[in-house]
């Protein structure tokens, strides 16, 4: 089953490969990189537009696409 994705913009790079992301609806959440992005050494910088899969509570997310 495909998870619903939301779009956001990276606003801050945090330690331990965490990122603060501002979602389209204005919320800010903390996200981590998905395994495929880590394996392929994809870098995320402030200002990058990313696609995120949210956790069930909506306070955390996993970055699954940068582009």
Long-range contacts (C-beta under 8 A, 24 or more apart in sequence): 3-53, 4-53, 4-54, 5-51, 5-52, 5-53, 5-64, 5-65, 6-51, 6-52, 6-54, 6-61, 7-49, 7-50, 7-51, 7-52, 8-49, 8-50, 8-52, 8-61, 9-47, 9-48, 9-49, 9-50, 10-44, 10-45, 10-46, 10-47, 10-48, 10-50, 11-46, 12-46, 13-44, 13-45, 13-46, 19-44, 19-50, 19-63, 21-50, 21-52, 21-61, 21-63, 23-52, 29-54, 29-58, 29-59, 29-60, 29-61, 30-59, 30-60, 30-61, 31-60, 31-61, 31-62, 31-63, 32-60, 32-61, 32-62, 32-63, 33-62, 33-63, 34-62, 34-63, 34-64, 36-64, 37-63, 37-64, 37-66, 42-66
